[in-house]
């Protein structure tokens, strides 16, 4: 089973890296982009086909290592 974990900053928090990317895109004359927020994607391959077990394992991985839950949100998507 495969899953993607998407980690993003919580709404309302400053995102200096996103702002830098936004400024770089504007300096490249790429008009129409209003704002950019950056995040991380983890592609995970799991040894189980049990979705409930996989969900639990990935949730624990996010809360222990992959996401700083004080300032970041995460979501798990199975493919």
Buried (B, 14 or more C-beta within 10 A) or exposed (E): BEBBBBBBBEEEEEBEEBBEBBEEBEEEEEEEEEEBBBBEEBEBEBEEEEEEEBBEBBEEBBEEEBBEEEEBBBEBEEE
